[in-house]
Structures are given as C-alpha cells and as structure tokens.
Amino acid sequence: MSLGGPHMGVYRFPYCITSKFCAVVAEILSYAIDIPIIQDFIAPAQFYRDPHRPEDFLRVSRFLADLNNERPNKNQQYKDRIINLDLMVLVKFAKDHVIYPKVSEWFGYVDKRYGGDEI
C-alpha cells in the first residue's frame, strides 16, 4: 500500500502554481536540481521530473529512476517483485497540494508530447 507517494516524480514545487515570485524561484530550482550536491542532500530533488527535459531526469536521478527501473540496464528483481504481487493499493489524495501531478501517485505523469496532458 502506498499513500500519496510521488511514484513518477513531481513537476512543480508545492504551492508554486500561482505566485509570480514562487514561479521564478521554482524555475531557478528546476535547473539547480541537476547539481549533484542538490541530488545528494535534498531528498525531494530526487523526485523532480521536468516533462520538457525528460533526458535530464534519467541523467541526474539518484533514486527514483532506479527504483522505477527506467534505466537501460533493468533490475530483474524489481520487475519480479512487482509481477509477483497479489495486490497493489495506490492511494491518491484528492486535495493533495504537494504532489503535482497528482496522477504520479498512480504512476501517471505529464508528457509534453501530448500537450502537457497527464497520462
């Protein structure tokens, strides 16, 4: 069971949707995410996935890309464990203001190839 987990990462920082100042800070942070020390010491940075720069996520992710088996070299044990589950419960919170997109809680994501729609 997973309660509101960002399984496919996050695209925006919490509460950074409307404020101009917050949007500027979020833009700066989105590029700072690539800095190794940020990835190493700020855990939420490991979940940041910019749909406009998907290759960067795979290049810099120290945790989530491996856990989701998104690297070219797949971990067969991860795949086997998911396949052998009898049940998987993923809870998405309707009023979640931290995880964006919320569909990440169900392994969904934002894909710029489809106009930025959630998939």
C-alpha positions in Angstrom: 0.0 0.0 0.0 1.2 3.5 -0.9 -0.4 6.6 0.5 0.1 9.6 -1.8 3.6 8.7 -3.0 5.2 10.5 -5.9 5.9 7.3 -7.8 6.6 9.1 -11.1 8.1 12.2 -9.6 6.9 15.7 -9.3 6.9 18.6 -11.8 6.2 21.6 -9.6 7.2 22.6 -6.2 4.5 22.8 -3.5 2.3 25.9 -3.7 4.2 27.2 -6.7 1.3 27.4 -9.1 0.0 31.0 -8.9 2.6 33.3 -7.3 4.9 35.1 -9.8 7.8 35.1 -7.2 7.2 31.5 -6.5 7.2 30.7 -10.2 10.6 32.4 -10.6 12.1 30.5 -7.6 10.6 27.3 -9.0 12.2 27.9 -12.4 15.6 28.5 -10.8 15.3 25.4 -8.6 14.3 23.3 -11.6 17.8 23.9 -13.0 19.5 23.5 -9.7 18.1 20.0 -9.5 20.8 18.9 -11.9 23.6 19.8 -9.5 24.9 16.6 -7.9 25.1 18.0 -4.4 21.4 19.0 -4.6 20.6 15.5 -5.6 22.7 14.0 -2.8 21.5 16.1 0.1 17.9 17.3 -0.8 15.7 14.2 -1.0 12.8 15.9 -2.8 15.1 16.9 -5.6 15.4 13.2 -6.5 11.7 13.1 -7.4 11.8 16.2 -9.7 10.8 15.3 -13.3 10.5 18.1 -15.9 8.4 16.9 -18.8 10.3 19.4 -21.0 13.6 17.8 -20.2 13.0 14.0 -19.7 16.5 13.1 -20.5 17.8 15.2 -17.6 15.7 13.1 -15.2 17.4 9.9 -16.2 20.8 11.6 -16.2 20.6 13.1 -12.7 18.1 11.0 -10.8 19.9 9.2 -8.0 16.8 7.3 -6.7 13.5 7.3 -8.5 14.8 6.4 -12.0 16.4 3.3 -10.5 13.5 2.4 -8.3 11.1 2.6 -11.3 13.5 0.6 -13.4 13.8 3.3 -16.0 17.5 2.9 -16.7 18.7 1.0 -19.8 20.0 -1.8 -17.6 16.9 -3.2 -15.9 16.9 -4.7 -12.4 15.1 -8.1 -12.9 14.5 -8.4 -9.2 12.4 -5.2 -9.2 10.3 -6.5 -12.1 9.8 -9.9 -10.5 8.7 -8.4 -7.2 6.0 -6.2 -8.9 4.8 -9.1 -11.0 4.5 -11.4 -8.0 2.3 -9.0 -6.0 -1.1 -10.3 -5.3 -2.4 -6.8 -4.7 -1.2 -3.2 -5.1 -3.1 -0.4 -3.5 -2.1 3.2 -4.5 -4.0 5.9 -2.7 -4.2 9.3 -4.5 -5.3 12.2 -2.3 -8.0 14.4 -4.0 -6.8 17.6 -2.2 -3.1 17.0 -2.4 -1.3 20.3 -2.9 2.2 18.9 -2.6 2.4 16.2 -5.4 2.0 17.6 -8.9 0.9 16.0 -11.0 -1.4 14.1 -8.6 -1.5 11.2 -11.1 2.1 10.5 -10.1 0.5 8.8 -7.1 -0.8 6.2 -9.6 2.4 6.1 -11.7 1.0 8.8 -14.1 3.0 11.7 -15.4 2.9 14.9 -17.5 4.0 14.3 -21.1 4.8 17.3 -23.3 4.4 15.2 -26.4 0.7 15.2 -25.6 0.4 18.9 -24.9 1.4 18.6 -21.3 -1.6 16.3 -20.5 -1.4 13.9 -17.6 -1.0 10.3 -18.6 
